[in-house]
């Protein structure tokens, strides 16, 4: 990913938080030179090293590419929005603001025990705060056994991280504040979310 110096993010804690908040990502591998992509909920897990974990349908042929792939790419994206150059103090061209993280690493298949642990973590993350949470221990063994046969778990050992937050950091303060205001006024929910991120972030 091309990242101009204004937009490069290197703070590991900040990147980890971003992934946890935007964990529905895109997994990219290749088969005979052709890119294959699957959109999946994934997790960032710290073990002896840092991993991205997830699972996909057994019928999805992508997991079979892990064995021959030297590395895979995982992409996570946050809110994004068009920025009109009419919002600038001086003449310029329009652009697009966004947040994105690309992770490269080697993928491998989870063992049955590792997959169960990963699914437990996933349910806890998305269910535990609900009034009637559907957690692993509440599901019947018969249902779990049936469903587990239909999926394949994977882990990707994180080897390289590229993170870009293009949030008008290269604009002057007047333009920066005006962009936030104009994004707030847009009807698009992504624009409003991006405005909040820019507002709460130090330029």
N, C-alpha and C positions, 0 to 999 in steps of 0.2 A: 504494500500500500504506500503510495506516495504521500509524504507528510511534510509540508512546509514547516519551518522551525517555529513559527507562531503557534501552530496547532498541535505540536507533538506533546504527548502526555507520557511521563516516565514514572510518576508516583505509583508504586505497586499497590498500595492500600486503596488508592482512588480507583485504579483499574479493577481491582477485585470487587469493590462495592458496585461499580458500574455493571459488571457481569452478573452479579447477584440480582440486580434490579432489572436487567434486560436479558434474562437467561434463555429466552426463546431465540435460538440462533440458527445458523445455516452451516451444515457440515458438507465440505467439498472434498471429494477424492477423484481419482481418474481411473478409467478402465480402457485399456488399449489407446491411451492418449486422449480420450474424450472425457471432459469434466462431468461428474455426477454430483448432484446436490440434494440434500434432504433437510427439511426444516423441522427442528426438534427442540423440546425443552431440555436443557442441559444444566449441569451443576459444576461448580468449582470446588474441588475437594483437595485438602492438604493432607497428604500422607507422608511417606518418606521423601516425596517430591510433590509438585503441584500437578493436578490432573483435571481435565475436563471429563465428566462422565455423562452417560445417557443410555438410551436404548431405542431400538427401532423394531419394526415388524420383521419377523423371521422371513417373510416373503419379499422383503426389500433386498434386492441384490447388492446394495452398496456395501453392506458389512463384509461381503466376501472379498472386497478389494483391499481390506486392511492388511492382509498377509503380504501382499506384493507391493503395497504403497510405501515408499521411503518416508513420506510424511503426508499429513493431511492438513487441511485448513479449516478453521472454525471462525465464523464471522458473527459478531454481535453488534446490533445497531440500536441506538436510542432515538429520541424524537428528532425530526428533521423538517426543514421548512425553507421555502423560497424567500429570499431577501431582496426587495426592490431597491434599485439604486436611487429611486426618488426619495428614499429615507435618509440619504446622505446629505451632508452640508455642501459638498462639492461634486461636480460631475464625475461619474464613474459608471461602471457596468454592474448589472445585477449579479447575484450569486446564490449559493445554497448553503445553509448552515446545517451541521449534523454532528453526531457523535458515533464513532465506530471503533471496534476493537477486533483485530485479527490475531488469531493464535495458530502457531504451527507446532506440530508435534507428531509423534509416532503413535498410532492407534493399535490397540489389542482388544481381545474379547474378554469380558468379565467372566469369572467363574460363577457357578450357580449361587454360592454364598455371597460373593461380592455383588451380584445383581440384586439379591434380596435386600442387602444392606443399603444399596443405592436407592432402591424403590422406597424403602422405609424413610430415608432422608427426604426424598422427593415429596412423599405424602405429608410428612411432618411440616415441610416448608409451606405447602399450599393449603393444608387442611387444619393444622393445629389451632389456628386463630378463629376457626368457625364455631358456630354454636353447637352443631352436631358433626364433628370432624370424622371423616372416614379414614381411619389410620390402619396400618398394616394388621395390628392385632385384632381389629374388629372384623376383618374379612375372613370368610370361611376358608379352611384349607383346601376344600374341593374347588372353589372358585380360583384361588391363587394358583393351584397346580395346573388348572386348565389354561389360565391366562399366561402363565410363565412359559408355557410351551410355544406360545405364539410370538415371543419377542427375543431379541438378542441384545445383551448389554455390552457396552464398550467403554474403554477409558483411553484418554489421549494424554500422554505425558507431555506437559508443556515445555517446549524447548525455546520458543521465541515469541515475543509479544510486540505487536505494533498497535499503538493507540493514538487516535486523532480526535480532538474536539475542535471543530471549526465553529467558533462561537463569536466571530467578529472581534477577536482579540487585537487585530491589526487596525481597527478603526479608532478614531479619537473618541474621547469620553462623550462628547455631545452626540455623535453619531451612534455610539454604543447604546446610550440611554434611549435614543429615539427609536432604534431598531427594536429594543425590548417593548416599548410602548406600542409600536405598530404591530408587532407579532401578537401582543395581547388582544389587539383589536380585530385580528383575523378570525374567520369563522372556523378554520381548521383546528382540530384539537391538538395536532402535532405542533402547530405554530404556538399555541398557548402554552403547551408543556415546555417547549424550547425557550420561550420567554421567561418562564419561571426558573429554568436552569441557569440562564444567563444572568438573571437578577440576583440569584443566590450565590453566584460564583464570582470570585475575585478576578477581575480582568487581567 
